[in-house]
Amino acid sequence: MPTRERTSAGADTTWHTVDADGRVLGRLATSVATVLRGKHRPDFAPNVEGDHVIVVNAAKVKLTGRKLEQKFHRYHTGYPGGLKEIQYTKLLGEHPERVVEYAVWGMLPKNKLGRKLRKNLRVYAGPEHPHVAQRPQPLAEYVRGSNAEPERGENG
């Protein structure tokens, strides 16, 4: 009997929410990128998109150490001498959702699939999001290190 592969036409995607309040940026981005890729699913296929992720409270994400003062986001305009950089303190103050987006995008593949996966990420600075109709589920049940840790028994 031949092995059946998951195709993008038959992919049933679900929507997940993540609360970034008090979460460390890198750990949050790792778990979000894993779900966007679809690696949390038992039928993972590297050529098929994963699930949709909604991140709320992006303004309350934590950066460890002195990264707020020392870390810069660098990008190039495409013109000679067009290297621009913005400090994360300023970026978090003006556009807090971009801080989470850039961290997650850096963990996704740099190809056509990666560009498709970027569209499955929605980041909002506050606690409200307009995707109630999609009935998103909390991400805690799939990825280790998320907000709601599972209950542990007496032995630990």
Buried (B, 14 or more C-beta within 10 A) or exposed (E): EEEEEBEEEEBEBBBBBBBBBEBBBBBBBBBBBBBBBBEBBEEEBEEBBBBBBBBBBBBBBBBEEEBBEEBEBEEEEEEEEEEEEBBBBEBBEEBBBBBBBBBBBEBBEEEEBBEBBEEBBBBBBEEEBEEEEBEBEEBBEBBEEBBEEEEEEEEE
